[in-house]
Amino acid sequence: MCTSITLASKEGNVFFGRTMDFAAGMFGEDPGSPMSIVTIPAGAQVASQLNPWTAKYAAMGVGSTGTVCLMDGVNDQGLAGDLQVLMECEHASASDLQQRNLTAVLGEEFVTFVLTHFASVAEIKAHINEYGLLDQPLTEGNESVETPLHFTFADTTNSAVVLEPTDNGAFKVYDSIGVMTNSPEYNWHLTNIRNYISLDKFDPKTTKKVSERVSLDPIEAGTGYGMFGLPGDYTSPSRFVRSTFLANNLDPFTADNGINQLYSVFRTAMVPRGLERASHDDPLSDCTRYWSGYDLTKKEMYVQTCRGLTFSAKKLNPQSKEITYTDIEIDNLVKWVD
């Protein structure tokens, strides 16, 4: 379970963020793979289990420590994106991709691949038909993973795209409405959200005659009832609807408040530990392991983990010369006042 949201300020500055919801640890809270802020400079040789490549653009984001596999990130051109689980994802064999003249890519490496190759959403859309998802697991140490995934990317023009490898490994392309969650496929979500077009942010204030005998006043002067019926559960369809309506009904905000506004919307999508388990005897809870937010104009990122209130922030340095791994704070660093 994950959610990503894109917002734009009054000045047109774009902010992108995501929750990483997963049933394995990322910061020592449960067994799993440790995460860091990974920085990849332009010109760096990027190792791959397929064919290594040279990074055209510098990129930075949350990734698996010791690897170049970004879960989400931003590059020095202001392109940002993430990966999320999509159960309808399809992989193809190397021979099948070759027959269709598609270059094979691994899903776990794909965010890194895109951010180090492309400068904009338009450029992605122009070239995505050249690639296909290979049915080869990613190997880290003694572990092998092949996760069903889809991807979203946004840039400084406020263009956004969703890429779903559901055509035998090839990608279906959707113009994003600024939100992505998990299964079903994106076109299903775009249809489902039409069930909620009556929602708005205005409180009903007037008495309504509901029959010849009955007239009713709104409860509590109608406060919050414009959004009455907004889904409140943690399923992917509900998070999609909830995030879309909240993100698109905010008061206009200035760029200096962008990260704050982004985080305020995400608070409604964060999954507390313990609410989602695969079975009664499963010790691991599918919950929000971290939140990350990106200022695409400043090329800055902010990360908050499930282990603490602290935000770790970092600015992409286009002059960096080597791949680096920066620890993410897990403490409750708060300011105590008298």
N, C-alpha and C positions, 0 to 999 in steps of 0.2 A: 504494500500500500504506500503510495507516494502522491504528492501534489506539487505542481509547479504553477506559478502565477507571474504574469508580466504586468507592470504598471508604468504609466508615464506621468511626469509632473507637468505643471502648467507651462514650464519652459520647453517641454518636449524631451526632457531627460528620461531615459528608460531604466527601469529597475526590474531585475529578474531574480526569482528565488524559488527554493524547493524545500519540501520536507523529505527526508530519507526515512521511510518506514520499512522496517525489516525485522525478521525474527532471529537475528544473530547479532552478537556484540560487535562494536566498532571502536570502543574506547575503554575496554577492559571490564565493562559491566557484565558481559556474558562471553562465552566462547565465540570467537569469530576472527575476522581480519582487522588489524589496527589501521586507522585512518590518519592521514596527515594533510596539511596544505602542501600540494605538490606544485612546483614551479618548473616550467620547461622553457628555456630560452630559445629565441629564434636562432636557427642554425645548428641546434643540437641534433645529434643522432638519436632517434627514438627507437628503442628496441621493440621488436614485435615478434610474436610467434609465427608470423607469416613472412612479410618482407619489411625489414627496418626502413625507416624513412627519415629524411631531414626536415625538421620543423621550419616551415616558411614563416610562421608567426609565433611569437611567444604566447604561452598560455599558463593559467594558474587556476587551481581549483582543489576540491576535496577529492583525494584519491587514496588508493590502497598503498600503505607505506612500503617503500622499496620497489614499487612498480611505476609505470606511467599510465595506469588505468584510472582515468578521472571518472568519478561519478557525476560531477557537474563542474563547470568552470567558465572562465571568460578569457578571451585572447586580447592582444594589444590593438586590435581593430574595433573592439567593442562588441564582438559576437559572443553570446553566452548560450549555454545549453545544459541539458541533463539527460540521463537515462532513467527509465522506470520499467517495472515489470509489465509485460503484456502477454497474457497466456495464449493469445492467438498468433503470436510470432511464429514464423516459419524459417527454417534454415535449409540450405541447399548444399549438395555435394560439390566438390571442386570441379568435377567433370561437367556437371550440369551448368554451373556458373560459367565455365569456359565456353561451353557450347553456345551460351547466350551472350558472349563477349562482355561478361560482367567481371569486374575486379573483386576478388574475395576480400571481405573484411570480417573481423571478429567483433561481436556485439560489445564485449567488455572493453575493447580498445576504441570503440567508435567515437565516443565524445572527444577523446584525445585526438583521434585522426582528423575529425572535422575542424576542431579549434586550431590545430596546427597547419591546416591546409587551406581554409577558406576564410574570407574576410567579411562576408555578409550572407543574409538569408537568400538574397537573389542569386548569389554565386552557388550556394548549396543547391537551390532548385534547378539551376542550369546544368549541374553535373551529377545529381544523385542517381540518375538513371544509368550511370556507368558502374554502379556498385551493387553487390549482393552479399547477404549474410551467410557465412560459411558454417557448415555443421561440424565444426571442430571445437572441442572444449578448450577453454583457457586453462593452462596449468600453472599453478603457483606452488612450488615445493612438491609436497605429496598430494596436493589437492587439485582436482580438476572440476571446473564449473562450466556449464553452458546454460546461461540464463535466458529465458524468453523476454525480449526487451523491445521497447520502442523509444523514440527520442524526440525532443523538442529543442528548437533554437530560436533566439530572438536577437535583434541587433539594434543599433542606436537610431535607426529610422522608425523603430517601433513595428517593424515587420517581424512576423513570427511564423514558424512552420512546424508541423508535426510529421515525423517520418516513421512509417510502420512497415516492417519487413514481413508483410502478410501475403505476398505474391510469390510463393516458392522461393523465398529469400530476397527477392527484389522489393524495392520500397514503394509503397503507396504514399502519396504526398497530399497533405491537407493544409490549407491556410488556417493557422491557429487563431482562436478567438481570445487568446491570452491565458488560457488555463489548460492543463493536461493532468489527468489522473491515470488510472490503470484500466483494465478490461471493463467492458467490451471495447471493440475498435472505435476509433475516433468518430467515424460517421454515425455510429449508434448514439454517442453522447450528443452530437449536434442535433439529432432528431429528438432525443429525450428531453433536451432543455426547452423545447417548444411547449412542453406540458406546463411550464412555469412562467409563461410570458405575462401572466396577470400580476405577478409580484412587482411591488415598487417600494420606495422608501418613505412614502407619505402616510401619515397617521390619519385614519378615518375619524372625522370629528362630528359628523351630523347624525341625527337620529334616522334610522332606516325603517321604513314600513315593509315588513316581511309578509304580511297577510292583511286581510280586511280587519282583523281583530288585534293584531299585534304590531307594535312599533318598538324597536330596540335601540338603546344607546350603546355605543362601543364601550368595552371594558377599559377602565383606567384611561379614559379620554382617548382611547385608540392607540396609545403609545406602543409602537413596534408592530402594529397589526398590518401595516403595508407589506411586511415580509411574512405574514402568517401563512404557514404551509411550507416554508423553506425547510428542506430536509436537514435533520440534525444528527443523523447517524454517521458512521465512519466507512460505509461502503463507498466504492469508487464512484458510482453514479451520483450519490448524495454529495460527496465532497466536490465533485465537478460542478453540480448545480449551485451549491452553497458558495464555493469560491468565485464562480462567475458572477453571481449577483452581488456579492459583497465587493469584489474588486471594481465592479462597474457602477457602484452607487456611492463611492466615497466622495467627500468634499474635495474640490480641487486643492492640490497641495504644491508647495514649492519644492525645488530639487533638494534643498537642505533637509527636508523632512521625508525624503523618499524612502530611505531604509526603515524609518519608524513606521510609515504607512504600510509598507510591504509586510513588516513583521506583524502589524496589528491585524491584517487579514489572515495571515497564516496561523494565528493563535486559534482560530476556529477549526483548523484542519489538523492540528497536532494531536496525535493519538497517545494518550497516557498509557503507561506500562500496566499490563494486566487485563486490558479490555478485549484483547484479541488473541486467542490461542487456537491452535489447530485441533487440539483435543484436550480432554480432562487431564491426561497424564503427561502432556507436553510441558516441560519446565520453561520454555522460551515463549515470550510474548512478542507478537508483532506490534511494534510501537515506533514512535518517532525517535530515531537514534540521533539525528541532528537536523538542524535547520541551517540553511545557507542563503545569504542574500548578496546580490551583486549590483553595484552601481556601474552601468555600462559606459557612462561618460568618463568617470574617473578611473575605471578599471580597478575598483576596490571590491573586496569581499569581506563578509562578516559570517562567522560561524558560531552557533550555540549548540552544545551537545546535550544529550539527555542526562548527563551526570552533574550539570551545574548551570548556574545562571549566567556565567561569564560569557562574553562575546570575544572571540579572537578575530582581529581584523588585520588585513594585509593588503598592500597596494602592489599591483604588478609592476615590476621593474623591467622595462624593456632592454636595459643595459646588462642584465644578468648574463653570466657566461656558462653556467652549469646547472644541471638538474638538481633541485634541492627539495628537502622534506622538512617542514616546519611543524612542530608539535602544536596541537590544538588544546587550549586550556579546558580543563574539566572542573575547575573550582567554582565555588560560590563567592566570587570577589564582589562584595557589596560595600557600600559606604554607610557606615554606622554614624548616626547623628544623635546628639544629646537632646 
